[in-house]
């Protein structure tokens, strides 16, 4: 059961990464690679800090999924809305 959870999280991270990169390079989303990396890095860093404060195990996958999803949401080209 645990292996399925890890595998599904990695598939979700992979799919979100591919979609974000496709949007940036093929669809000209209004987000740069730097901004996307900054959003994902901030989400992971926040998760790490809060995990340390609460003394729980740190798992960056959930934060990476949240950061990538946020990057995709921020990438919408406003002129097309």
C-alpha positions in Angstrom: 0.0 0.0 0.0 2.8 2.4 0.9 4.5 1.8 -2.5 1.3 2.7 -4.3 1.1 6.0 -2.5 4.8 6.8 -3.3 4.3 5.8 -6.9 1.1 7.8 -7.4 2.7 10.9 -5.9 5.7 10.6 -8.2 3.4 10.2 -11.2 1.5 13.3 -10.2 4.7 15.3 -9.8 5.8 14.1 -13.2 2.5 14.9 -14.9 2.3 18.4 -13.3 5.9 19.1 -14.3 5.3 18.0 -17.9 2.1 20.1 -18.1 3.8 23.1 -16.6 6.8 22.9 -19.0 4.5 22.4 -22.0 2.5 25.4 -20.9 5.6 27.6 -20.5 7.4 26.6 -23.7 4.6 25.7 -26.1 1.6 27.7 -24.9 3.6 30.8 -23.6 2.1 30.8 -20.1 2.6 34.0 -18.2 5.1 32.4 -15.8 8.8 31.9 -16.1 10.8 28.8 -15.2 12.5 30.9 -12.5 9.1 31.8 -11.0 7.9 28.2 -11.1 11.0 27.0 -9.4 10.7 29.7 -6.8 7.1 28.7 -6.1 7.9 25.0 -5.8 11.0 25.8 -3.7 9.0 28.0 -1.4 6.4 25.4 -0.9 9.0 22.7 0.0 10.9 25.1 2.3 7.7 26.0 4.1 6.8 22.3 4.5 10.3 21.6 5.9 10.1 24.5 8.4 6.7 23.6 9.6 7.6 19.9 9.9 10.6 20.8 12.0 8.5 23.1 14.3 5.8 20.4 14.8 8.4 17.6 15.1 6.8 15.5 12.3 8.5 13.6 9.4 9.3 15.8 6.4 8.0 14.6 3.1 8.6 17.0 0.2 6.3 15.2 -2.3 3.1 16.8 -1.0 4.7 20.2 -1.0 6.1 19.7 -4.5 2.6 18.7 -5.8 1.1 21.9 -4.2 3.9 24.1 -5.6 3.5 22.7 -9.1 -0.2 23.0 -8.9 0.1 26.6 -7.8 2.6 27.3 -10.6 0.1 25.9 -13.1 -2.7 28.1 -11.7 -0.5 31.2 -11.8 0.5 30.4 -15.3 -2.8 31.2 -16.9 -2.4 33.9 -19.6 -4.7 36.7 -18.5 -5.2 38.1 -22.0 -7.0 34.9 -23.0 -9.4 34.8 -20.1 
